[in-house]
Amino acid sequence: MKKTLYIFLSIFLLCILVSCGEQVEKKSYTIKFNTYAEEIEEITIDQKQKVELPVPQREGFIFSGWYPNDKFIEGTQVTNDTLIGKNITLHAKWEPTKVQITFDLDGGHFKDLSQSNTIEAYTNEEITLERVYKEDYLFMGWTVDGNPVKGLSRPSREEVPRSLPQLEPQVRQRP
């Protein structure tokens, strides 16, 4: 009787061990990307598979990571070492870059008598253009490549300037 029980238990345990080795259906997940700039194709990965996340480009900004929402909460950044366990849309976080803007004062000066012709600004800042003073001249406004401008607006997520050109004052001699 004991021998039969041992044989039965051995066969039972063997069946359990063999069934544990059966292939379990793999799950796959889709990762979508919201870059607020260039389009990146979604990718599909298998469960518990690490993925090499793309590094997007956006003029005027530095990419600072992928996040599971557009709140960019510290500690929630998704990296190449993060295991993805569901379908997800990742959001790109961007930091504005600092640019240098050059003014051609044409021999004039600003209200504070400064003749400094460069400023540094971030690509997401709105920049107010000051008037230039020059003896015997009236300041008519600023131009970029001969076209009048009133200010340099803060670029939106979609509209980032390609470059910030040199600004030139429009002045005419007083009659």
trRosetta pair geometry for C-beta under 8 A, 3 or more apart (Angstrom, degrees):
i j d omega theta_ij theta_ji phi_ij phi_ji
1 4 5.8 -53 -149 34 30 111
1 5 6.4 31 151 -18 63 106
2 5 5.5 -55 -148 37 34 113
2 6 6.3 36 152 -20 67 104
3 6 5.7 -51 -148 35 32 112
3 7 6.4 32 152 -18 64 105
4 7 5.7 -52 -147 37 31 111
4 8 6.2 32 153 -19 65 107
5 8 5.7 -53 -145 38 30 112
5 9 6.2 27 156 -16 65 108
6 9 5.8 -55 -143 40 28 108
6 10 6.1 32 155 -22 64 108
7 10 5.7 -54 -146 36 28 113
7 11 6.4 27 155 -16 64 106
8 11 6.0 -56 -148 37 28 108
8 12 6.2 31 152 -20 63 110
9 12 5.4 -54 -144 39 32 116
9 13 6.2 30 157 -17 67 106
10 13 6.0 -54 -144 39 28 107
10 14 6.2 31 153 -21 62 109
11 14 5.6 -55 -146 37 30 115
11 15 6.4 34 153 -21 64 103
12 15 5.8 -53 -152 33 29 111
12 16 6.7 28 150 -18 62 104
13 16 5.5 -51 -149 35 35 113
13 17 6.3 35 153 -19 66 105
14 17 5.7 -53 -146 37 31 111
14 18 6.3 30 155 -17 65 107
15 18 5.8 -56 -145 38 30 110
15 19 6.2 26 157 -16 65 109
16 19 6.0 -59 -146 39 28 107
16 20 6.5 33 154 -25 63 105
17 20 5.8 -52 -150 28 31 114
17 21 7.0 28 154 -19 60 105
18 21 6.0 -60 -160 31 34 111
18 22 7.8 54 143 -41 61 88
19 22 5.7 -24 -165 -7 47 117
26 46 5.3 -23 170 -151 129 110
26 47 5.9 -159 -168 22 76 104
27 46 7.4 120 81 -162 46 60
27 47 4.3 64 63 -48 89 123
28 44 5.3 32 163 174 122 103
28 45 6.5 174 -156 88 79 32
28 46 5.3 -49 -100 -101 80 48
28 47 6.9 -103 -81 -30 33 70
29 44 7.0 168 84 -152 34 63
29 45 5.8 -19 60 61 84 82
29 47 7.0 97 -15 -82 103 60
29 84 5.4 -151 87 126 147 112
29 85 7.1 162 -55 176 156 11
29 86 6.0 132 -129 143 133 10
29 87 5.3 -158 -159 -75 83 51
29 88 7.1 26 164 4 122 85
30 42 5.5 20 -177 164 99 128
30 43 7.4 163 -152 85 57 36
30 44 5.3 -30 -96 -97 69 77
30 87 4.8 15 51 -130 84 97
30 88 7.8 -179 91 33 57 50
31 42 6.2 171 83 -160 48 78
31 43 5.2 -9 55 60 101 84
31 44 7.7 179 15 -86 73 27
31 45 6.7 26 -11 1 113 110
31 51 6.7 164 3 108 157 172
31 84 6.2 -68 -73 -133 115 167
31 87 7.7 -159 -72 -153 39 52
31 88 5.7 -6 -117 67 70 87
31 89 7.8 142 -168 -101 51 29
31 90 6.3 10 -174 -8 99 112
32 42 4.5 -32 -96 -102 66 112
32 87 8.0 34 -5 177 97 88
32 88 7.3 -156 32 104 73 44
32 89 4.3 -26 74 -109 105 79
32 90 7.2 174 85 20 50 67
33 40 4.2 -15 70 70 145 119
33 42 6.9 -176 4 -93 78 58
33 54 6.9 -27 -89 49 165 118
33 56 7.4 159 162 -50 135 128
33 66 7.6 -70 -126 -123 93 119
33 89 7.3 -175 -74 -160 14 67
33 90 5.5 -20 -110 65 64 93
33 92 7.1 46 -177 -40 95 99
34 70 7.5 -56 97 -73 140 104
34 89 5.8 46 -18 167 107 109
34 90 7.0 -169 26 91 75 43
34 91 4.8 -20 69 -107 109 69
34 92 6.7 -143 97 7 57 80
35 38 5.6 -28 93 59 153 62
35 39 7.3 -164 31 -97 122 22
35 40 6.0 100 -33 -3 129 109
35 56 4.4 177 -134 -132 134 174
35 58 7.1 -178 160 -59 104 118
35 92 4.4 36 -130 2 57 142
36 58 7.3 15 90 -103 86 151
36 91 7.9 48 -25 -163 103 84
36 92 6.2 -131 21 63 93 107
36 94 7.0 -106 67 -8 130 132
36 157 4.4 -74 -178 177 119 122
36 158 7.2 -116 177 -68 74 62
37 56 6.2 140 67 156 117 129
37 57 7.3 -124 121 93 144 47
37 58 3.9 -130 -75 -100 166 107
37 61 7.9 -152 -58 49 145 133
37 92 7.4 -62 20 71 101 151
37 94 7.9 100 -26 -70 126 145
37 157 7.5 -121 -60 166 72 80
37 158 7.6 172 -100 -117 52 49
37 160 7.8 -10 -112 2 112 130
38 56 5.6 -176 54 -156 108 107
38 57 6.4 40 -2 58 139 73
38 58 7.1 -144 -4 -78 90 75
40 54 5.3 -171 -147 65 142 154
40 56 6.1 -101 -47 -83 129 109
43 51 6.6 142 104 -155 140 136
45 49 4.5 -151 176 75 104 120
45 51 5.0 -87 -80 -71 148 121
45 84 6.1 91 65 58 135 127
46 49 4.3 86 62 -24 79 132
47 85 7.0 48 -142 -124 84 65
48 83 5.7 -6 -128 -153 51 124
48 85 7.8 33 -64 -90 60 83
49 83 8.0 124 52 -138 26 79
49 84 7.9 -31 64 45 70 94
50 80 6.3 52 176 165 107 72
50 81 6.7 -21 -132 -121 121 33
50 83 6.9 -64 -84 -92 65 67
51 80 6.8 -132 85 -140 49 64
51 84 6.7 1 5 0 127 126
52 80 5.6 10 -115 -125 50 117
53 66 5.7 -108 -175 -10 153 148
53 78 7.1 130 -76 117 154 97
53 79 7.2 -127 12 -164 136 31
53 80 5.7 -133 8 -76 91 72
53 90 7.4 -70 -140 100 127 170
55 63 5.9 154 -168 83 79 158
56 63 5.8 147 65 -95 73 139
56 92 5.5 -47 40 -106 135 153
57 63 7.4 -79 -94 -34 32 122
58 61 4.5 -9 95 55 110 115
58 63 7.0 120 19 -64 99 85
58 92 7.8 140 -21 128 134 145
58 94 5.9 -42 63 -116 146 138
58 160 6.6 108 168 1 89 160
59 160 5.1 166 84 107 86 128
59 161 7.9 -116 121 87 117 38
59 162 6.3 -10 147 -122 159 48
60 96 6.7 -24 151 -145 84 75
60 97 5.8 -149 -174 35 40 104
60 99 7.5 -36 -131 -45 83 128
60 123 3.7 149 -179 -155 107 161
60 155 6.3 32 123 50 164 158
60 160 4.1 -158 32 -176 138 124
60 161 6.6 98 -72 54 142 65
61 94 4.0 4 174 -174 139 118
61 95 6.4 144 -163 69 80 38
61 96 5.7 -54 -105 -105 77 41
61 97 6.1 -154 -97 -14 21 89
61 123 6.5 -117 -62 67 68 144
61 160 6.9 -96 -15 -115 101 154
62 94 6.9 139 66 -160 41 66
62 95 4.8 -24 60 63 96 96
62 96 7.9 21 16 106 81 5
62 97 5.8 108 -28 -70 93 93
63 92 6.2 -59 -135 -167 96 111
63 93 7.5 101 -166 75 55 57
63 94 6.3 -41 -101 -103 44 70
64 93 4.8 -65 73 101 91 101
64 94 6.7 144 14 -116 92 17
64 95 5.0 65 -30 -16 133 106
65 77 4.6 -32 169 -143 142 120
65 78 7.7 143 173 50 93 57
65 79 7.6 -45 -142 -81 103 78
65 92 7.7 158 91 -150 33 52
65 93 5.1 1 63 41 78 115
66 77 6.7 106 69 -164 54 72
66 78 4.6 -57 100 64 105 98
66 79 7.6 163 47 -77 100 36
66 90 4.2 3 -173 174 115 129
66 91 7.0 134 -159 63 61 37
66 92 6.4 -36 -100 -94 64 52
66 93 7.5 -164 -87 4 15 86
67 70 7.4 130 88 -93 118 24
67 71 7.5 -132 143 62 140 58
67 72 4.9 -160 -19 -107 171 56
67 73 7.2 138 -160 32 130 61
67 76 5.7 65 -148 104 91 101
67 77 5.8 -55 -88 -106 77 54
67 78 6.6 161 -105 5 22 90
67 90 6.7 134 60 -162 29 75
67 91 5.1 -37 67 64 85 92
67 93 5.7 62 -8 -39 118 112
68 76 5.8 -93 23 163 102 115
68 78 6.2 104 -52 -38 81 120
68 88 6.1 -62 -131 -165 92 122
68 89 7.9 100 -159 76 54 55
68 90 6.5 -49 -96 -110 42 64
68 91 7.4 15 113 15 7 93
69 72 7.7 -125 87 -37 68 39
69 73 7.4 28 59 1 108 101
69 76 7.6 -12 28 129 89 150
69 91 6.2 -2 149 9 13 135
70 91 4.8 -149 -81 -153 66 168
72 76 7.8 -177 -166 65 27 110
72 91 7.4 -106 -67 97 81 119
72 93 4.8 100 -116 -101 129 126
73 76 4.7 52 76 8 93 129
74 77 8.0 -16 -148 -24 39 97
77 93 8.0 -70 -109 10 99 138
78 82 4.7 -97 -153 41 70 163
78 84 7.7 45 -155 -82 128 95
78 88 7.9 151 -91 130 162 149
78 90 5.7 -100 53 -120 143 123
79 82 5.2 122 50 -17 59 98
84 88 6.2 -126 -150 17 113 131
96 122 4.2 77 113 177 133 106
96 123 4.4 -160 -160 48 102 86
96 124 4.2 -120 -75 -2 147 102
96 125 7.6 144 140 -19 162 78
97 122 7.1 157 85 -146 25 68
97 123 5.5 40 52 -14 70 120
98 120 5.4 14 179 179 110 109
98 121 7.1 161 -151 84 68 22
98 122 5.7 -48 -96 -92 60 61
98 123 7.9 -129 -86 -22 17 77
99 120 7.1 165 82 -151 34 63
99 121 6.2 -26 61 67 82 72
99 122 7.6 110 14 -135 79 17
99 123 6.0 81 -12 -71 118 80
99 164 5.3 113 140 14 143 135
100 118 5.6 -2 -176 -170 101 116
100 119 7.4 164 -153 83 57 35
100 120 5.5 -34 -98 -97 66 73
100 164 7.9 -178 80 73 37 126
101 118 6.7 155 79 -153 47 61
101 119 5.3 -13 57 59 99 84
101 120 7.7 166 14 -96 77 22
101 121 6.1 8 -7 16 120 114
101 127 7.0 89 -6 -163 168 169
101 152 7.3 -130 -112 -8 151 164
101 164 5.2 -70 -98 138 89 135
101 167 6.9 26 171 -5 103 113
102 117 6.0 32 -164 137 70 95
102 118 5.2 -22 -102 -97 64 86
102 166 4.8 -32 83 -117 104 86
102 167 7.2 177 93 25 51 73
103 117 4.5 -136 67 -159 79 74
103 118 7.1 -163 16 -72 77 35
103 119 7.7 40 -15 -2 110 94
103 132 7.9 176 166 -76 128 126
103 166 7.5 158 -100 -168 18 71
103 167 4.9 -25 -113 69 69 104
103 168 7.9 155 -164 -84 57 30
103 169 7.7 46 -177 -39 99 91
104 117 6.8 48 -90 -158 25 133
104 166 6.0 56 -27 162 103 112
104 167 6.8 -162 20 92 75 51
104 168 4.5 -7 56 -107 121 73
104 169 7.0 -137 90 6 75 75
105 108 4.7 -133 170 61 90 75
105 109 6.5 49 -178 -79 142 33
105 110 7.8 -86 -118 -39 127 71
105 115 6.0 -145 58 -152 168 74
105 117 5.5 -120 -17 -96 105 107
105 132 5.6 178 -145 -138 78 133
105 134 7.9 156 162 -70 82 112
105 169 6.6 36 -141 -6 36 127
106 132 7.3 88 44 139 96 155
106 134 6.7 -42 98 -74 94 156
106 168 7.0 75 -44 -164 114 81
106 169 5.4 -118 17 51 123 106
106 171 6.3 -162 91 15 147 131
107 134 5.9 77 96 -132 86 123
108 115 7.9 171 104 -118 41 85
108 132 4.1 85 108 165 144 107
108 133 5.6 163 -170 77 107 35
108 134 3.4 -78 -93 -64 101 98
108 137 7.2 -96 -83 67 120 135
108 139 7.6 106 -154 -85 167 108
108 169 6.4 -28 32 39 142 162
108 171 7.1 161 -46 -64 139 152
109 113 5.3 8 149 -153 143 39
109 114 6.3 153 -170 70 93 34
109 115 4.9 -60 -109 -78 90 77
109 132 7.0 139 65 -158 19 76
109 133 5.7 -32 67 62 72 89
109 134 7.5 134 14 -78 62 63
110 113 7.1 -53 71 17 66 11
110 114 4.7 -9 44 58 114 90
110 115 7.6 -168 8 -78 80 31
110 116 7.7 -30 4 46 127 78
110 130 5.2 33 -137 115 109 143
110 131 7.7 119 -140 79 64 51
110 132 6.5 -57 -87 -109 51 59
110 133 7.2 85 -164 14 10 92
111 130 6.6 -114 -2 -177 100 125
111 131 6.9 63 -50 67 99 91
111 133 6.7 102 -86 -16 48 124
116 119 7.6 90 128 -65 112 73
119 127 7.6 148 92 -143 140 128
121 125 4.7 -121 -178 62 103 137
121 127 5.4 -28 -120 -80 169 122
121 152 7.8 119 89 90 160 137
122 125 4.7 105 59 -20 81 106
123 155 5.9 -28 161 28 87 125
123 160 6.4 23 167 -149 129 101
123 161 7.4 -151 -150 39 98 92
124 154 5.3 34 179 -161 50 101
124 155 6.4 -87 -103 52 53 79
125 154 5.8 -125 124 -99 10 94
126 151 6.9 25 179 151 87 128
126 152 7.3 171 -159 93 46 63
126 153 5.8 -17 -121 -145 88 44
126 154 4.3 -58 -59 -33 76 95
127 151 6.2 175 86 -174 62 86
127 152 4.1 9 52 58 112 105
128 151 5.6 -34 -116 -122 42 121
129 142 5.0 -67 163 -13 156 149
129 149 7.2 101 -15 109 158 96
129 150 7.0 -173 35 161 120 34
129 151 5.3 -157 -1 -103 94 59
129 152 7.1 100 -50 -7 101 83
129 167 6.8 -156 -129 -166 129 159
131 139 4.9 124 -168 101 93 159
132 139 5.1 155 61 -110 70 129
132 169 4.4 -65 33 -97 145 155
132 171 7.2 -81 87 -66 116 119
133 139 6.8 -68 -83 -37 40 126
134 137 4.1 0 86 47 105 126
134 139 7.3 121 17 -67 91 88
134 169 7.9 150 -15 101 129 151
134 171 5.9 3 44 -138 135 160
136 173 6.2 -5 144 -148 93 80
136 174 5.5 -126 -170 27 55 106
137 171 4.2 21 171 176 129 123
137 172 6.7 153 -155 74 81 25
137 173 5.8 -54 -102 -101 73 44
137 174 6.5 -146 -98 -22 18 84
138 171 6.6 157 73 -155 43 70
138 172 5.7 -17 54 59 95 78
138 174 5.8 110 -31 -77 94 82
139 169 6.1 -60 -138 -171 92 122
139 170 7.4 97 -171 76 54 63
139 171 5.8 -36 -103 -99 47 86
140 169 7.8 123 46 170 70 77
140 170 3.9 -71 73 107 107 106
140 171 6.3 178 7 -94 91 27
140 172 6.1 53 -37 -3 129 96
141 148 5.4 29 114 -147 138 105
141 149 7.6 169 160 61 106 42
141 150 7.1 -48 -153 -95 118 59
141 169 7.6 167 98 -154 26 62
141 170 5.0 6 62 38 68 119
142 148 7.1 112 81 -154 50 58
142 149 5.2 -48 95 65 102 86
142 150 7.6 152 45 -99 101 17
142 167 5.0 -17 -167 -172 123 112
142 168 7.0 133 -160 70 68 38
142 169 6.0 -51 -102 -104 61 50
142 170 6.9 -162 -94 -1 9 87
143 146 5.6 -6 168 -141 132 12
143 147 5.9 142 -159 65 85 29
143 148 5.5 -48 -97 -88 78 42
143 149 6.7 131 -124 10 25 83
143 167 7.4 141 69 -161 37 63
143 168 5.2 -32 66 70 89 91
143 169 7.7 99 17 -162 81 7
143 170 5.3 87 -23 -53 109 101
144 147 5.7 -31 66 62 71 88
144 149 5.2 33 -3 -17 106 133
144 165 4.8 108 -159 77 110 129
144 166 7.5 150 -131 77 76 44
144 167 6.0 -45 -81 -105 83 63
144 168 7.4 147 -90 20 34 82
145 165 6.3 -38 -30 164 97 165
148 170 6.9 -26 -102 -23 90 147
149 152 7.2 32 159 -67 136 65
149 167 7.3 -96 58 -124 128 104
152 161 7.9 -41 -162 -34 104 156
152 164 6.8 30 -140 -135 149 111
155 159 5.4 -143 -159 102 84 70
155 160 4.5 83 161 -111 153 50
155 161 5.8 -131 -77 -10 129 76
156 159 4.8 49 45 36 92 92
156 160 8.0 -116 66 -56 47 59
161 164 6.0 78 108 -71 144 68
